[in-house]
Amino acid sequence: MPESCNELVMSHMPLAETIGSRFSRIPVDDAKQEAMVALVLAARKFDPERGKKFSSFAAAVIRNHLLDAVSDYCPLPHGDKAPEEREAVEDYDALRTAMNALMPDVRLALEMRYGESEATFEEIGARLDCTHVYAMAIVAAGLATLKRMMEAER
């Protein structure tokens, strides 16, 4: 691992330990260990050119890694899905359906803002060839539309 990765990991170990210790779905020692693994993964994947703070990026990677680790610690018997998981899958399917119904620019703006890249409004505006203020309005309108569509489906 390059020296800069080592420095990132060492300086952000308290962040990983805090997130791991607050995660209650698996034993706390295991959660802390998984959080440290995720911190190393985050340091390897981090791209400072994207303009994000490492701590924000690492926190998201750690949380997602911990959520993925839950299935290793709490397997569901015989492949059955728990009611909460079924509901989450149904919600996800409804969200994907609603997202696909949006206009392409609105869908792109939401995916950029809330997807893996967590793009800024300036980045969204550059991609859509508009100002950051208009990009903000597109995202807000898209969220409002998604909310209405999701409520109508329930």
Secondary structure, DSSP 8 states (H G I E B T S, - for coil): --HHHHHHHHHHHHHHHHHHHH--SS-HHHHHHHHHHHHHHHHHH--GGG---HHHHHHHHHHHHHHHHHHHHS--GGG---HHHHHHHHHHHHHHHHHHHS-HHHHHHHHHHHSTT---HHHHHHHHTS-HHHHHHHHHHHHHHHHHHHHHH-
